[in-house]
Amino acid sequence: MDLVKDERGVVLMMALALLFFVSLFLFTFVSWHDSLYGTYDSLGTVYEKAAITIMQSG
């Protein structure tokens, strides 16, 4: 326990570690959400073009 004499330093390191993990989680979640809705947007574009083609030919 001689290494941990300054409690504020330990609390600071724990707070920084927590901040890192929370930021990593949020970045991962936002990236996943963005890729998911990017897929939905591309599918919507494909279906819009198909609908336009069908309406123009029919």
Secondary structure as GFF3:
##gff-version 3
##sequence-region A 1 58
A	DSSP	alpha_helix	7	57	.	.	.	ID=ss1
###
